[in-house]
Amino acid sequence: MEKIYTIKDIAELAGVSKGTVDRVLHNRGKVSEDALNKVNEVLDKIDYQPNLMARSLKKTQIYSICVLLPDSASDPYWQPCIDGINEAKKEFKSFNVKLEVFLFDPTSTASFVETNQSVLNTSPDAVLLVPLFHKEAIDAIETYNSKGIIASIFNNQLKSSAIKSFVGQDLFQSGRIAARLLELLLQKGTIAIVHIDEDYENAIHMQEKERGFRNYFDTLEKGKFEIKTFKVKHPQFKTTLKEYLEANPAIEGLFVTTSKAYQVAKIISKNPERKIALVGYDLLENNLEYLNNKIIDFLIHQNPKRQAYLGATNLIEHFIFEKEISAEKLLPIDIINTENAKDYIL
């Protein structure tokens, strides 16, 4: 049975006092360089691992983590994120950490800014947010950083030295995968990238997916494919998309950059004589219905629940177990079709 070393054991092996060992282990008080080297030599030899669980239970501070999410009432894609946060809450309910969720309107930059201000007013220890709007997200993150608040992000990636960590997928590569799927389905022809409901100029995730999508086709033989972009918002969505497709009869493929492929599928399903290949995102119930009916050909699974869970636990374990925060966690990009969809549904 592997020996469990106590502070007394380490002190005897190092030839120092128990108090010196305690100061080294907990990084408090002054220790001579000679004593420090002796203790560290013993710790390396015995492969000492601190009891993080016991240490966390001794802490009295309650750590506050605020999570900023788009409201799932506006887009059901975000509901699994709430589920992921609730799972993290349940898992760590016995520890001294508080998770609080703040919701904003994913179609409104003003709502995003106001919600960040509400979070700032609570003076949290850390913030986990979805940076849906580029400029406003950078401003918010830099404000948190200036006040000593850890800022981590998930789902959409941003570049800023003020960001502590990112959890999500490589959205550029995700766009390339969508392009490859449509190439396999069509071989040649006209494809439209469809952006629904969000402010494209501010929506980083849509921009990165389109950039990856176009990058893939740029590497192919010129003339085989023509790529168009179509941006549309409610309430004119149904009429506008229908008119766009009628005005562009050469379109044979559609790439929907958000979770709303089902809205496009509903429109194209009303004209069964015109076959249009369709690739979209996420395992929403409506998307799965059109996937199983073979109106949607492929869905790319972004696993929002896992993203939110990992983003939260990354911060929680930093506070209660003193673990280093992972700078980046990239999730695999899963391709879903009628044959494997059931394996992803709980």
C-alpha positions, -999 to 999 in steps of 0.1 A, spaced: 0 0 0 14 34 -10 26 54 20 8 87 29 34 112 40 25 137 68 42 171 74 61 154 103 75 127 79 86 153 53 102 174 81 122 144 93 133 135 58 144 170 50 160 177 84 139 208 91 111 217 114 74 210 108 68 247 107 92 251 79 75 224 59 41 240 65 54 274 53 67 258 21 36 238 14 13 268 19 36 294 5 34 316 36 61 332 58 99 333 52 120 302 45 157 301 39 169 291 5 187 261 20 156 249 39 134 255 8 157 233 -14 158 205 12 120 204 15 115 206 -23 140 178 -28 120 156 -5 87 165 -21 101 156 -55 114 123 -42 81 112 -26 60 127 -54 40 147 -29 4 156 -39 -15 181 -16 -50 170 -4 -68 196 -25 -102 184 -12 -93 190 24 -77 223 16 -108 235 -1 -130 226 28 -109 248 51 -115 279 30 -141 303 43 -144 327 13 -174 322 -10 -163 327 -46 -188 343 -70 -189 333 -107 -213 351 -130 -224 335 -163 -237 357 -192 -258 338 -217 -282 347 -245 -318 341 -235 -330 307 -248 -365 323 -252 -350 340 -282 -330 310 -295 -335 274 -280 -298 267 -289 -289 283 -256 -310 261 -233 -285 233 -231 -260 259 -218 -283 265 -189 -284 227 -184 -246 226 -184 -243 254 -158 -270 236 -136 -250 204 -138 -218 222 -126 -239 238 -98 -251 204 -87 -217 188 -89 -201 215 -67 -230 224 -45 -211 214 -13 -183 238 -20 -178 275 -13 -187 287 -48 -218 305 -61 -228 304 -98 -253 330 -110 -267 332 -145 -275 365 -163 -295 364 -196 -293 389 -224 -312 393 -257 -290 378 -285 -303 402 -311 -295 433 -290 -260 448 -284 -277 472 -259 -290 442 -239 -255 427 -239 -240 459 -226 -266 464 -199 -263 428 -187 -226 431 -184 -231 463 -163 -255 444 -140 -228 417 -136 -201 443 -129 -223 457 -101 -222 424 -82 -184 425 -80 -179 388 -89 -145 369 -87 -149 356 -123 -172 360 -153 -179 333 -179 -196 348 -210 -206 342 -246 -190 371 -265 -217 374 -291 -208 409 -301 -172 416 -309 -166 452 -299 -189 452 -269 -175 419 -256 -139 432 -258 -149 463 -240 -166 443 -212 -137 418 -209 -111 446 -206 -133 463 -179 -135 431 -159 -97 426 -163 -90 461 -151 -110 454 -119 -92 421 -112 -121 400 -123 -112 368 -142 -129 368 -176 -134 335 -196 -154 329 -227 -171 300 -245 -189 292 -278 -174 322 -297 -136 328 -297 -121 362 -293 -85 373 -293 -75 395 -263 -48 392 -236 -75 400 -211 -93 367 -217 -82 339 -193 -97 309 -211 -118 298 -240 -140 267 -244 -156 258 -277 -149 247 -312 -126 260 -340 -153 279 -359 -131 284 -389 -125 247 -392 -162 241 -386 -170 262 -417 -145 242 -437 -161 210 -427 -195 223 -437 -180 232 -471 -166 197 -475 -199 181 -468 -217 203 -494 -189 195 -519 -195 158 -514 -233 163 -518 -231 184 -549 -198 180 -567 -204 214 -584 -229 243 -585 -241 274 -566 -242 274 -528 -256 302 -505 -244 308 -470 -274 318 -449 -271 340 -419 -303 343 -399 -314 370 -374 -281 382 -359 -261 413 -366 -236 399 -390 -211 428 -387 -209 420 -349 -215 382 -349 -180 367 -347 -192 331 -349 -210 336 -383 -180 355 -397 -156 328 -388 -178 300 -401 -182 319 -434 -145 326 -436 -137 289 -432 -164 279 -456 -151 302 -483 -115 293 -476 -122 256 -484 -138 264 -518 -109 288 -526 -86 258 -526 -107 239 -552 -106 241 -589 -120 275 -600 -154 275 -617 -168 244 -600 -186 263 -573 -201 297 -569 -206 309 -533 -232 335 -524 -241 351 -490 -276 358 -479 -284 377 -446 -320 378 -433 -339 388 -402 -374 382 -388 -402 390 -393 -396 391 -431 -376 358 -430 -400 334 -447 -410 357 -475 -375 370 -481 -359 336 -483 -386 323 -505 -381 352 -529 -343 349 -528 -345 312 -538 -370 319 -565 -347 347 -579 -317 323 -577 -328 290 -593 -292 279 -597 -288 275 -560 -284 238 -551 -270 240 -517 -275 260 -485 -252 264 -454 -270 278 -424 -245 293 -399 -267 292 -368 -290 266 -351 -320 277 -373 -316 253 -402 -351 241 -394 -366 274 -405 -349 271 -439 -359 234 -441 -395 243 -436 -394 266 -466 -376 243 -490 -397 213 -480 -427 230 -495 -412 226 -530 -402 190 -531 -395 191 -568 -365 213 -562 -338 194 -543 -315 217 -523 -288 202 -501 -288 217 -466 -262 217 -439 -268 234 -405 -259 233 -369 -271 218 -336 -294 191 -324 -326 211 -317 -358 191 -318 -369 209 -350 -336 203 -367 -336 166 -359 -372 163 -373 -361 177 -407 -328 157 -405 -348 124 -401 -371 135 -429 -340 140 -451 -347 177 -457 -315 186 -437 -286 165 -449 -261 171 -421 -260 189 -388 -228 199 -371 -230 194 -333 -215 222 -313 -223 206 -279 -233 238 -261 -241 220 -228 -206 206 -227 -191 239 -235 -209 257 -207 -201 229 -182 -164 229 -190 -162 267 -189 -178 268 -155 -159 239 -139 -126 253 -153 -132 284 -131 -147 265 -101 -117 241 -98 -94 271 -100 -110 287 -69 -116 256 -48 -87 233 -58 -62 260 -69 -60 244 -103 -45 263 -132 -71 276 -156 -67 260 -190 -62 287 -216 -81 268 -243 -103 237 -245 -114 228 -281 -142 203 -284 -144 179 -314 -166 189 -344 -192 161 -347 -210 155 -380 -246 142 -375 -268 124 -400 -298 102 -399 -277 72 -391 -260 84 -359 -283 111 -346 -299 88 -320 -265 83 -304 -263 120 -295 -298 122 -280 -302 115 -243 
